[in-house]
Amino acid sequence: MPWTNEHIKWLQNTGNVLVLACGREAKVFRFNHDVNDQKKMSAWAKHFRNHYCNDAQIDLLKATSLTRADYLLSMKFPSASKAPGPSIRAGDFAEILVADYLTYLHNYTVPRTRYDRKGVPNESTKGSDVLAFKQTIGKPSDDELLVYEVKAKLSPGGRSLLQEAIDHSAKDDLRLAESLNGIKQRMIDRNELQSVGMINRFQDSVNQPYKLRFGAAAICSDSAYDTAILSGASTTEHPYAQSLELLAIQGSELMSLAHALYERAAYEV
């Protein structure tokens, strides 16, 4: 896959934190994108598109009467206007951004299997949002699986997104086996057999213990970022409250950015 990390340079740690009602702190990042940076936007669009459809397979998959752009916009990408397409776009955009954050800034291995096998573009894939893996040499008990729940609000209006992410994350432990199995099935379908071995390792926590951690992220446009609402969240009901990783990302006009990215991804293939 032609993954790129140039766009992640726009993600800057503000040095600020949100102090939640329970006393826990969430790191705050700002996404300072520049849509006029044509080179970086084009590379990001290609990276984004390949989450939904491998560039080498588009011509095999599309009907001969469709252009590549028509195929991507009608059969692969969530709709820009037909509900619930815009909200699915926002959610996918946020999940991929968090996956990139974990991959390029924290050196996790994050499988990118969540979007290209969707049967219906305007639906979200079931299971945990982002699973990130680290394996160590010589000490398997230090291997790590980090499971992130991601919530997005890219249009105006404050919402308790971080609390929603925390509440949904509390269920990730119960559906972890299903999420791992889903990733593994999609890897086998894509003939990524070497990666299947990594999933096998993390499916056996009894005989091969590892570190299991969880995270909750809120991704907001400036028009939806309300410090008072976000900081009202609490982790007290989360089964892994003390080790729960918390993240907030804000940026200007992120819904417009998401639409622009999908358009570029469709027409530059």
Summary of the structure (lengths in Angstrom):
residues: 269
radius of gyration: 18.4
end to end distance: 14.2
largest distance: 57.6
contacts: 853
relative contact order: 0.19
helix: 44%
strand: 19%
